[in-house]
């Protein structure tokens, strides 16, 4: 339990940040799953249309610090290699 007023404010702030980060991570994971499903099915047109959005979602998540920038780049690279096959 926080004892000082600044600690109380910090707890409130952390709760809000946690909620925002959960939403961002959820969106990030959903984008990865959607892209992998499209690759499994092999719908090239949908993959081509969704890939820029996929990159955008991952880089926005990395930009805000929810995930590491290098993690986002690695995921994008891995998916683009799968697409090329």
Phi and psi restraints in degrees (range 20) as a CNS / XPLOR table:
assign (resid 1 and name C) (resid 2 and name N)
       (resid 2 and name CA) (resid 2 and name C) 1.0 -69.9 20.0 2
assign (resid 2 and name N) (resid 2 and name CA)
       (resid 2 and name C) (resid 3 and name N) 1.0 142.1 20.0 2
assign (resid 2 and name C) (resid 3 and name N)
       (resid 3 and name CA) (resid 3 and name C) 1.0 -101.4 20.0 2
assign (resid 3 and name N) (resid 3 and name CA)
       (resid 3 and name C) (resid 4 and name N) 1.0 -34.0 20.0 2
assign (resid 3 and name C) (resid 4 and name N)
       (resid 4 and name CA) (resid 4 and name C) 1.0 -97.9 20.0 2
assign (resid 4 and name N) (resid 4 and name CA)
       (resid 4 and name C) (resid 5 and name N) 1.0 161.2 20.0 2
assign (resid 4 and name C) (resid 5 and name N)
       (resid 5 and name CA) (resid 5 and name C) 1.0 -65.5 20.0 2
assign (resid 5 and name N) (resid 5 and name CA)
       (resid 5 and name C) (resid 6 and name N) 1.0 -36.4 20.0 2
assign (resid 5 and name C) (resid 6 and name N)
       (resid 6 and name CA) (resid 6 and name C) 1.0 -67.1 20.0 2
assign (resid 6 and name N) (resid 6 and name CA)
       (resid 6 and name C) (resid 7 and name N) 1.0 -35.0 20.0 2
assign (resid 6 and name C) (resid 7 and name N)
       (resid 7 and name CA) (resid 7 and name C) 1.0 -68.0 20.0 2
assign (resid 7 and name N) (resid 7 and name CA)
       (resid 7 and name C) (resid 8 and name N) 1.0 -36.7 20.0 2
assign (resid 7 and name C) (resid 8 and name N)
       (resid 8 and name CA) (resid 8 and name C) 1.0 -63.7 20.0 2
assign (resid 8 and name N) (resid 8 and name CA)
       (resid 8 and name C) (resid 9 and name N) 1.0 -45.1 20.0 2
assign (resid 8 and name C) (resid 9 and name N)
       (resid 9 and name CA) (resid 9 and name C) 1.0 -63.8 20.0 2
assign (resid 9 and name N) (resid 9 and name CA)
       (resid 9 and name C) (resid 10 and name N) 1.0 -39.2 20.0 2
assign (resid 9 and name C) (resid 10 and name N)
       (resid 10 and name CA) (resid 10 and name C) 1.0 -63.9 20.0 2
assign (resid 10 and name N) (resid 10 and name CA)
       (resid 10 and name C) (resid 11 and name N) 1.0 -37.7 20.0 2
assign (resid 10 and name C) (resid 11 and name N)
       (resid 11 and name CA) (resid 11 and name C) 1.0 -62.8 20.0 2
assign (resid 11 and name N) (resid 11 and name CA)
       (resid 11 and name C) (resid 12 and name N) 1.0 -44.0 20.0 2
assign (resid 11 and name C) (resid 12 and name N)
       (resid 12 and name CA) (resid 12 and name C) 1.0 -61.0 20.0 2
assign (resid 12 and name N) (resid 12 and name CA)
       (resid 12 and name C) (resid 13 and name N) 1.0 -41.8 20.0 2
assign (resid 12 and name C) (resid 13 and name N)
       (resid 13 and name CA) (resid 13 and name C) 1.0 -65.2 20.0 2
assign (resid 13 and name N) (resid 13 and name CA)
       (resid 13 and name C) (resid 14 and name N) 1.0 -42.3 20.0 2
assign (resid 13 and name C) (resid 14 and name N)
       (resid 14 and name CA) (resid 14 and name C) 1.0 -63.8 20.0 2
assign (resid 14 and name N) (resid 14 and name CA)
       (resid 14 and name C) (resid 15 and name N) 1.0 -38.4 20.0 2
assign (resid 14 and name C) (resid 15 and name N)
       (resid 15 and name CA) (resid 15 and name C) 1.0 -61.9 20.0 2
assign (resid 15 and name N) (resid 15 and name CA)
       (resid 15 and name C) (resid 16 and name N) 1.0 -43.8 20.0 2
assign (resid 15 and name C) (resid 16 and name N)
       (resid 16 and name CA) (resid 16 and name C) 1.0 -65.1 20.0 2
assign (resid 16 and name N) (resid 16 and name CA)
       (resid 16 and name C) (resid 17 and name N) 1.0 -44.1 20.0 2
assign (resid 16 and name C) (resid 17 and name N)
       (resid 17 and name CA) (resid 17 and name C) 1.0 -63.5 20.0 2
assign (resid 17 and name N) (resid 17 and name CA)
       (resid 17 and name C) (resid 18 and name N) 1.0 -38.6 20.0 2
assign (resid 17 and name C) (resid 18 and name N)
       (resid 18 and name CA) (resid 18 and name C) 1.0 -62.6 20.0 2
assign (resid 18 and name N) (resid 18 and name CA)
       (resid 18 and name C) (resid 19 and name N) 1.0 -42.6 20.0 2
assign (resid 18 and name C) (resid 19 and name N)
       (resid 19 and name CA) (resid 19 and name C) 1.0 -62.5 20.0 2
assign (resid 19 and name N) (resid 19 and name CA)
       (resid 19 and name C) (resid 20 and name N) 1.0 -43.2 20.0 2
assign (resid 19 and name C) (resid 20 and name N)
       (resid 20 and name CA) (resid 20 and name C) 1.0 -65.1 20.0 2
assign (resid 20 and name N) (resid 20 and name CA)
       (resid 20 and name C) (resid 21 and name N) 1.0 -44.2 20.0 2
assign (resid 20 and name C) (resid 21 and name N)
       (resid 21 and name CA) (resid 21 and name C) 1.0 -64.3 20.0 2
assign (resid 21 and name N) (resid 21 and name CA)
       (resid 21 and name C) (resid 22 and name N) 1.0 -36.4 20.0 2
assign (resid 21 and name C) (resid 22 and name N)
       (resid 22 and name CA) (resid 22 and name C) 1.0 -62.2 20.0 2
assign (resid 22 and name N) (resid 22 and name CA)
       (resid 22 and name C) (resid 23 and name N) 1.0 -42.9 20.0 2
assign (resid 22 and name C) (resid 23 and name N)
       (resid 23 and name CA) (resid 23 and name C) 1.0 -62.5 20.0 2
assign (resid 23 and name N) (resid 23 and name CA)
       (resid 23 and name C) (resid 24 and name N) 1.0 -43.8 20.0 2
assign (resid 23 and name C) (resid 24 and name N)
       (resid 24 and name CA) (resid 24 and name C) 1.0 -64.6 20.0 2
assign (resid 24 and name N) (resid 24 and name CA)
       (resid 24 and name C) (resid 25 and name N) 1.0 -42.9 20.0 2
assign (resid 24 and name C) (resid 25 and name N)
       (resid 25 and name CA) (resid 25 and name C) 1.0 -66.5 20.0 2
assign (resid 25 and name N) (resid 25 and name CA)
       (resid 25 and name C) (resid 26 and name N) 1.0 -36.7 20.0 2
assign (resid 25 and name C) (resid 26 and name N)
       (resid 26 and name CA) (resid 26 and name C) 1.0 -63.3 20.0 2
assign (resid 26 and name N) (resid 26 and name CA)
       (resid 26 and name C) (resid 27 and name N) 1.0 -44.5 20.0 2
assign (resid 26 and name C) (resid 27 and name N)
       (resid 27 and name CA) (resid 27 and name C) 1.0 -63.8 20.0 2
assign (resid 27 and name N) (resid 27 and name CA)
       (resid 27 and name C) (resid 28 and name N) 1.0 -39.4 20.0 2
assign (resid 27 and name C) (resid 28 and name N)
       (resid 28 and name CA) (resid 28 and name C) 1.0 -63.1 20.0 2
assign (resid 28 and name N) (resid 28 and name CA)
       (resid 28 and name C) (resid 29 and name N) 1.0 -47.2 20.0 2
assign (resid 28 and name C) (resid 29 and name N)
       (resid 29 and name CA) (resid 29 and name C) 1.0 -66.5 20.0 2
assign (resid 29 and name N) (resid 29 and name CA)
       (resid 29 and name C) (resid 30 and name N) 1.0 -39.1 20.0 2
assign (resid 29 and name C) (resid 30 and name N)
       (resid 30 and name CA) (resid 30 and name C) 1.0 -63.2 20.0 2
assign (resid 30 and name N) (resid 30 and name CA)
       (resid 30 and name C) (resid 31 and name N) 1.0 -39.7 20.0 2
assign (resid 30 and name C) (resid 31 and name N)
       (resid 31 and name CA) (resid 31 and name C) 1.0 -64.2 20.0 2
assign (resid 31 and name N) (resid 31 and name CA)
       (resid 31 and name C) (resid 32 and name N) 1.0 -41.3 20.0 2
assign (resid 31 and name C) (resid 32 and name N)
       (resid 32 and name CA) (resid 32 and name C) 1.0 -64.2 20.0 2
assign (resid 32 and name N) (resid 32 and name CA)
       (resid 32 and name C) (resid 33 and name N) 1.0 -45.3 20.0 2
assign (resid 32 and name C) (resid 33 and name N)
       (resid 33 and name CA) (resid 33 and name C) 1.0 -62.3 20.0 2
assign (resid 33 and name N) (resid 33 and name CA)
       (resid 33 and name C) (resid 34 and name N) 1.0 -43.2 20.0 2
assign (resid 33 and name C) (resid 34 and name N)
       (resid 34 and name CA) (resid 34 and name C) 1.0 -62.3 20.0 2
assign (resid 34 and name N) (resid 34 and name CA)
       (resid 34 and name C) (resid 35 and name N) 1.0 -42.9 20.0 2
assign (resid 34 and name C) (resid 35 and name N)
       (resid 35 and name CA) (resid 35 and name C) 1.0 -65.4 20.0 2
assign (resid 35 and name N) (resid 35 and name CA)
       (resid 35 and name C) (resid 36 and name N) 1.0 -43.1 20.0 2
assign (resid 35 and name C) (resid 36 and name N)
       (resid 36 and name CA) (resid 36 and name C) 1.0 -65.4 20.0 2
assign (resid 36 and name N) (resid 36 and name CA)
       (resid 36 and name C) (resid 37 and name N) 1.0 -36.3 20.0 2
assign (resid 36 and name C) (resid 37 and name N)
       (resid 37 and name CA) (resid 37 and name C) 1.0 -65.3 20.0 2
assign (resid 37 and name N) (resid 37 and name CA)
       (resid 37 and name C) (resid 38 and name N) 1.0 -42.0 20.0 2
assign (resid 37 and name C) (resid 38 and name N)
       (resid 38 and name CA) (resid 38 and name C) 1.0 -62.8 20.0 2
assign (resid 38 and name N) (resid 38 and name CA)
       (resid 38 and name C) (resid 39 and name N) 1.0 -37.5 20.0 2
assign (resid 38 and name C) (resid 39 and name N)
       (resid 39 and name CA) (resid 39 and name C) 1.0 -67.1 20.0 2
assign (resid 39 and name N) (resid 39 and name CA)
       (resid 39 and name C) (resid 40 and name N) 1.0 -41.4 20.0 2
assign (resid 39 and name C) (resid 40 and name N)
       (resid 40 and name CA) (resid 40 and name C) 1.0 -61.6 20.0 2
assign (resid 40 and name N) (resid 40 and name CA)
       (resid 40 and name C) (resid 41 and name N) 1.0 -44.2 20.0 2
assign (resid 40 and name C) (resid 41 and name N)
       (resid 41 and name CA) (resid 41 and name C) 1.0 -71.1 20.0 2
assign (resid 41 and name N) (resid 41 and name CA)
       (resid 41 and name C) (resid 42 and name N) 1.0 -34.8 20.0 2
assign (resid 41 and name C) (resid 42 and name N)
       (resid 42 and name CA) (resid 42 and name C) 1.0 87.5 20.0 2
assign (resid 42 and name N) (resid 42 and name CA)
       (resid 42 and name C) (resid 43 and name N) 1.0 29.3 20.0 2
assign (resid 42 and name C) (resid 43 and name N)
       (resid 43 and name CA) (resid 43 and name C) 1.0 -85.6 20.0 2
assign (resid 43 and name N) (resid 43 and name CA)
       (resid 43 and name C) (resid 44 and name N) 1.0 94.3 20.0 2
assign (resid 43 and name C) (resid 44 and name N)
       (resid 44 and name CA) (resid 44 and name C) 1.0 -64.0 20.0 2
assign (resid 44 and name N) (resid 44 and name CA)
       (resid 44 and name C) (resid 45 and name N) 1.0 -38.6 20.0 2
assign (resid 44 and name C) (resid 45 and name N)
       (resid 45 and name CA) (resid 45 and name C) 1.0 -66.1 20.0 2
assign (resid 45 and name N) (resid 45 and name CA)
       (resid 45 and name C) (resid 46 and name N) 1.0 -43.5 20.0 2
assign (resid 45 and name C) (resid 46 and name N)
       (resid 46 and name CA) (resid 46 and name C) 1.0 -67.4 20.0 2
assign (resid 46 and name N) (resid 46 and name CA)
       (resid 46 and name C) (resid 47 and name N) 1.0 -36.8 20.0 2
assign (resid 46 and name C) (resid 47 and name N)
       (resid 47 and name CA) (resid 47 and name C) 1.0 -62.3 20.0 2
assign (resid 47 and name N) (resid 47 and name CA)
       (resid 47 and name C) (resid 48 and name N) 1.0 -45.7 20.0 2
assign (resid 47 and name C) (resid 48 and name N)
       (resid 48 and name CA) (resid 48 and name C) 1.0 -62.2 20.0 2
assign (resid 48 and name N) (resid 48 and name CA)
       (resid 48 and name C) (resid 49 and name N) 1.0 -37.0 20.0 2
assign (resid 48 and name C) (resid 49 and name N)
       (resid 49 and name CA) (resid 49 and name C) 1.0 -75.3 20.0 2
assign (resid 49 and name N) (resid 49 and name CA)
       (resid 49 and name C) (resid 50 and name N) 1.0 -35.3 20.0 2
assign (resid 49 and name C) (resid 50 and name N)
       (resid 50 and name CA) (resid 50 and name C) 1.0 -85.9 20.0 2
assign (resid 50 and name N) (resid 50 and name CA)
       (resid 50 and name C) (resid 51 and name N) 1.0 -22.8 20.0 2
assign (resid 50 and name C) (resid 51 and name N)
       (resid 51 and name CA) (resid 51 and name C) 1.0 -57.8 20.0 2
assign (resid 51 and name N) (resid 51 and name CA)
       (resid 51 and name C) (resid 52 and name N) 1.0 -44.3 20.0 2
assign (resid 51 and name C) (resid 52 and name N)
       (resid 52 and name CA) (resid 52 and name C) 1.0 -61.9 20.0 2
assign (resid 52 and name N) (resid 52 and name CA)
       (resid 52 and name C) (resid 53 and name N) 1.0 -38.0 20.0 2
assign (resid 52 and name C) (resid 53 and name N)
       (resid 53 and name CA) (resid 53 and name C) 1.0 -66.4 20.0 2
assign (resid 53 and name N) (resid 53 and name CA)
       (resid 53 and name C) (resid 54 and name N) 1.0 -39.8 20.0 2
assign (resid 53 and name C) (resid 54 and name N)
       (resid 54 and name CA) (resid 54 and name C) 1.0 -59.5 20.0 2
assign (resid 54 and name N) (resid 54 and name CA)
       (resid 54 and name C) (resid 55 and name N) 1.0 -47.8 20.0 2
assign (resid 54 and name C) (resid 55 and name N)
       (resid 55 and name CA) (resid 55 and name C) 1.0 -61.3 20.0 2
assign (resid 55 and name N) (resid 55 and name CA)
       (resid 55 and name C) (resid 56 and name N) 1.0 -42.2 20.0 2
assign (resid 55 and name C) (resid 56 and name N)
       (resid 56 and name CA) (resid 56 and name C) 1.0 -62.2 20.0 2
assign (resid 56 and name N) (resid 56 and name CA)
       (resid 56 and name C) (resid 57 and name N) 1.0 -45.1 20.0 2
assign (resid 56 and name C) (resid 57 and name N)
       (resid 57 and name CA) (resid 57 and name C) 1.0 -61.0 20.0 2
assign (resid 57 and name N) (resid 57 and name CA)
       (resid 57 and name C) (resid 58 and name N) 1.0 -46.7 20.0 2
assign (resid 57 and name C) (resid 58 and name N)
       (resid 58 and name CA) (resid 58 and name C) 1.0 -64.9 20.0 2
assign (resid 58 and name N) (resid 58 and name CA)
       (resid 58 and name C) (resid 59 and name N) 1.0 -43.6 20.0 2
assign (resid 58 and name C) (resid 59 and name N)
       (resid 59 and name CA) (resid 59 and name C) 1.0 -70.9 20.0 2
assign (resid 59 and name N) (resid 59 and name CA)
       (resid 59 and name C) (resid 60 and name N) 1.0 -33.9 20.0 2
assign (resid 59 and name C) (resid 60 and name N)
       (resid 60 and name CA) (resid 60 and name C) 1.0 -64.8 20.0 2
assign (resid 60 and name N) (resid 60 and name CA)
       (resid 60 and name C) (resid 61 and name N) 1.0 -40.9 20.0 2
assign (resid 60 and name C) (resid 61 and name N)
       (resid 61 and name CA) (resid 61 and name C) 1.0 -63.5 20.0 2
assign (resid 61 and name N) (resid 61 and name CA)
       (resid 61 and name C) (resid 62 and name N) 1.0 -39.2 20.0 2
assign (resid 61 and name C) (resid 62 and name N)
       (resid 62 and name CA) (resid 62 and name C) 1.0 -71.1 20.0 2
assign (resid 62 and name N) (resid 62 and name CA)
       (resid 62 and name C) (resid 63 and name N) 1.0 -38.0 20.0 2
assign (resid 62 and name C) (resid 63 and name N)
       (resid 63 and name CA) (resid 63 and name C) 1.0 -62.1 20.0 2
assign (resid 63 and name N) (resid 63 and name CA)
       (resid 63 and name C) (resid 64 and name N) 1.0 -36.6 20.0 2
assign (resid 63 and name C) (resid 64 and name N)
       (resid 64 and name CA) (resid 64 and name C) 1.0 -80.9 20.0 2
assign (resid 64 and name N) (resid 64 and name CA)
       (resid 64 and name C) (resid 65 and name N) 1.0 -9.1 20.0 2
assign (resid 64 and name C) (resid 65 and name N)
       (resid 65 and name CA) (resid 65 and name C) 1.0 91.4 20.0 2
assign (resid 65 and name N) (resid 65 and name CA)
       (resid 65 and name C) (resid 66 and name N) 1.0 5.5 20.0 2
assign (resid 65 and name C) (resid 66 and name N)
       (resid 66 and name CA) (resid 66 and name C) 1.0 -67.9 20.0 2
assign (resid 66 and name N) (resid 66 and name CA)
       (resid 66 and name C) (resid 67 and name N) 1.0 -41.0 20.0 2
assign (resid 66 and name C) (resid 67 and name N)
       (resid 67 and name CA) (resid 67 and name C) 1.0 -124.9 20.0 2
assign (resid 67 and name N) (resid 67 and name CA)
       (resid 67 and name C) (resid 68 and name N) 1.0 164.1 20.0 2
assign (resid 67 and name C) (resid 68 and name N)
       (resid 68 and name CA) (resid 68 and name C) 1.0 -73.4 20.0 2
assign (resid 68 and name N) (resid 68 and name CA)
       (resid 68 and name C) (resid 69 and name N) 1.0 145.1 20.0 2
assign (resid 68 and name C) (resid 69 and name N)
       (resid 69 and name CA) (resid 69 and name C) 1.0 -60.0 20.0 2
assign (resid 69 and name N) (resid 69 and name CA)
       (resid 69 and name C) (resid 70 and name N) 1.0 -39.6 20.0 2
assign (resid 69 and name C) (resid 70 and name N)
       (resid 70 and name CA) (resid 70 and name C) 1.0 -69.7 20.0 2
assign (resid 70 and name N) (resid 70 and name CA)
       (resid 70 and name C) (resid 71 and name N) 1.0 -31.5 20.0 2
assign (resid 70 and name C) (resid 71 and name N)
       (resid 71 and name CA) (resid 71 and name C) 1.0 -64.3 20.0 2
assign (resid 71 and name N) (resid 71 and name CA)
       (resid 71 and name C) (resid 72 and name N) 1.0 -44.8 20.0 2
assign (resid 71 and name C) (resid 72 and name N)
       (resid 72 and name CA) (resid 72 and name C) 1.0 -62.0 20.0 2
assign (resid 72 and name N) (resid 72 and name CA)
       (resid 72 and name C) (resid 73 and name N) 1.0 -44.6 20.0 2
assign (resid 72 and name C) (resid 73 and name N)
       (resid 73 and name CA) (resid 73 and name C) 1.0 -62.5 20.0 2
assign (resid 73 and name N) (resid 73 and name CA)
       (resid 73 and name C) (resid 74 and name N) 1.0 -40.9 20.0 2
assign (resid 73 and name C) (resid 74 and name N)
       (resid 74 and name CA) (resid 74 and name C) 1.0 -63.9 20.0 2
assign (resid 74 and name N) (resid 74 and name CA)
       (resid 74 and name C) (resid 75 and name N) 1.0 -42.2 20.0 2
assign (resid 74 and name C) (resid 75 and name N)
       (resid 75 and name CA) (resid 75 and name C) 1.0 -64.5 20.0 2
assign (resid 75 and name N) (resid 75 and name CA)
       (resid 75 and name C) (resid 76 and name N) 1.0 -43.0 20.0 2
assign (resid 75 and name C) (resid 76 and name N)
       (resid 76 and name CA) (resid 76 and name C) 1.0 -62.2 20.0 2
assign (resid 76 and name N) (resid 76 and name CA)
       (resid 76 and name C) (resid 77 and name N) 1.0 -43.8 20.0 2
assign (resid 76 and name C) (resid 77 and name N)
       (resid 77 and name CA) (resid 77 and name C) 1.0 -62.9 20.0 2
assign (resid 77 and name N) (resid 77 and name CA)
       (resid 77 and name C) (resid 78 and name N) 1.0 -44.3 20.0 2
assign (resid 77 and name C) (resid 78 and name N)
       (resid 78 and name CA) (resid 78 and name C) 1.0 -61.7 20.0 2
assign (resid 78 and name N) (resid 78 and name CA)
       (resid 78 and name C) (resid 79 and name N) 1.0 -44.6 20.0 2
assign (resid 78 and name C) (resid 79 and name N)
       (resid 79 and name CA) (resid 79 and name C) 1.0 -67.5 20.0 2
assign (resid 79 and name N) (resid 79 and name CA)
       (resid 79 and name C) (resid 80 and name N) 1.0 -40.8 20.0 2
assign (resid 79 and name C) (resid 80 and name N)
       (resid 80 and name CA) (resid 80 and name C) 1.0 -65.5 20.0 2
assign (resid 80 and name N) (resid 80 and name CA)
       (resid 80 and name C) (resid 81 and name N) 1.0 -33.4 20.0 2
assign (resid 80 and name C) (resid 81 and name N)
       (resid 81 and name CA) (resid 81 and name C) 1.0 -64.9 20.0 2
assign (resid 81 and name N) (resid 81 and name CA)
       (resid 81 and name C) (resid 82 and name N) 1.0 -40.3 20.0 2
assign (resid 81 and name C) (resid 82 and name N)
       (resid 82 and name CA) (resid 82 and name C) 1.0 -64.4 20.0 2
assign (resid 82 and name N) (resid 82 and name CA)
       (resid 82 and name C) (resid 83 and name N) 1.0 -37.6 20.0 2
assign (resid 82 and name C) (resid 83 and name N)
       (resid 83 and name CA) (resid 83 and name C) 1.0 -65.5 20.0 2
assign (resid 83 and name N) (resid 83 and name CA)
       (resid 83 and name C) (resid 84 and name N) 1.0 -41.2 20.0 2
assign (resid 83 and name C) (resid 84 and name N)
       (resid 84 and name CA) (resid 84 and name C) 1.0 -64.8 20.0 2
assign (resid 84 and name N) (resid 84 and name CA)
       (resid 84 and name C) (resid 85 and name N) 1.0 -28.3 20.0 2
